[in-house]
Amino acid sequence: MKNYIYASMELYDQTNGIRGGGGLGVLAADMRRAADEADVALTLLTPFYPWEVHQKLENGQFSDYYVEIFPAEFGYERLGEAVVATAYDASVRLEVWQKVFGSTRILTVFEPDFGELYSDGGSSDHRLYQEVALGFGGWQALRYAEIEPTVLQLNETATFFCALAWLDDLVAGGKEFYAAVDYVRRHTLYTNHTLVQAAESEFTLEQFVRFVLPNLQCRSVQRWLVQQFVDGRAKLSGLTLELSGKRSGVSKLHARVAEYYDLNGDKVEFTPVTNGVDFDWWTEPRTLKMLKNGGVITETGLPGKEYAAKIAETLVSKDIEECKAAGKKQLYEMLEDRYGITGLDEKAVLFNFKRRFVDYKRPWLAFRDTERLARILKENNAYYFLAGRVHTGDDAMLDQLKKILVQVEENDELRSRVFYLADYDEKVAAALSAGCDIAVNNPIVGLEACGTSWEKDISNLQILVSTHDGGVADITPAVYLEIVGEREEDEVESLYQQMERAAKLAADPEARAEHLQQLMMAYLPTMSATRMVVEYLDLLGIKHDK
Ligand SMILES: *Cc1c(COP(=O)(O)O)cnc(C)c1O
């Protein structure tokens, strides 16, 4: 049995008790689910953050609050204790817990003072401690779970310490140092999600002396590590590149444009493996059933044989309308239960914009001309749902969001047609994917690594209005409703025009069916998380027969 270790500082899997921050964690969850469906022995190594951050909106004011959680509540079993060291405490005890699902498992470490996901800055002592704890503690946890690693995937550079722990173990076990480095490199894949190397976190040698070196058993590994520092500083990306012989980006465009240099100054090549989404995201079961029964996708989640022809036979207007009506019902129930929103029109056309509120994703784009937006929504009897969390501390974005909420409040039409959904999470994402008709995705072109929300939306039979970026740009020319324009005001105009076209399509069952067939034919392979797992196995040189 080949043991595939997948390390991630973030996991977004609420059913299993772990809530993430965004796409990186969603990817980790979908990797594990798809590996399970394809019967791949994958161990997901990730921290269990005992504090979960939530956001609430009351009387126009946002605030964060924390909820304490514990693995036992979610069916994990305790395996034992791992120990990591710092300069202050030679034995910090980490609890090791695991949960097994078919061929896969989540293996997790934490202690009561572990803190929350992304606490403090990216180059802070606490973040370094968390990363070291997953690296060295996680590697010890593998032993408790009786897992011999064969390949390692690092979901971003923050998991570098897993590769370092592996190297240290091999050398401690008697392997010659350079042979051990070579071995780790040949079996380690680094998956990059960050476009710009300058944005990567950097640590000082002094921090490494306090938090990292005490965990290394071997002098040669210590010496090698110290040598990687230039002027007393090192970036995790540089270190990660030294221990990973295989590198991937998360979409074709991203793999092409990510500009990284290794410590020799050579440009890094990334192999594109576009993020997919698992069929857990088909929360309205009718849609999944329709696609499986029609042979569009296989039981393991790959595109079926001759799937294009199957799509044309299966995705017919009557069934699409039924699926969307069921999804809408489910969505309206969630909106009532969770947000107290009632009295929505069953016949309305539903737009949604849902993702982390960060500048480059431009949640405010549709609100550039509120009169125009109001007219579009009114003329098409449409609602616009806006869901997403602002990062704690991003005051500029919080101001943007407050401004949008005021604009909505001051416009009679928008007040009854635009809804902001606070504390965005997976459940909100899934309900919006299943229930809405039209997804809006408008990152500044060149800045989205992949994005996966739009994949959840297409698989749940939504029309996509988007800029040509991230994984959307895997398929060229555009088969979705593309937002174009050199200047932002041109893009705004283009967005409104495409929203109008989308609303007309959504209201015409035959036209909608034809459009969705084209979308599904173009993106079905891209969207499949099982396809993604198979591509990773190929990159890692693991044979598979699914
Ligand atoms: C899918 C998802 C994301 C990732 O969305 P992007 O399109 O990659 O920005 C983030 N958060 C939640 C809750 C999600 O469900």
The ligand as a Gaussian input file, in Angstrom:
#p B3LYP/6-31G(d) Opt

LIG

0 1
 C      -15.530000      27.057000      -2.059000
 C      -15.294000      27.891000      -0.890000
 C      -14.230000      28.797000      -0.871000
 C      -13.284000      28.964000      -2.032000
 O      -13.828000      29.860000      -2.932000
 P      -12.981000      30.527000      -4.081000
 O      -13.842000      30.510000      -5.268000
 O      -11.762000      29.683000      -4.267000
 O      -12.686000      31.886000      -3.614000
 C      -14.040000      29.576000       0.249000
 N      -14.843000      29.468000       1.321000
 C      -15.874000      28.602000       1.335000
 C      -16.736000      28.524000       2.534000
 C      -16.135000      27.788000       0.241000
 O      -17.152000      26.926000       0.274000

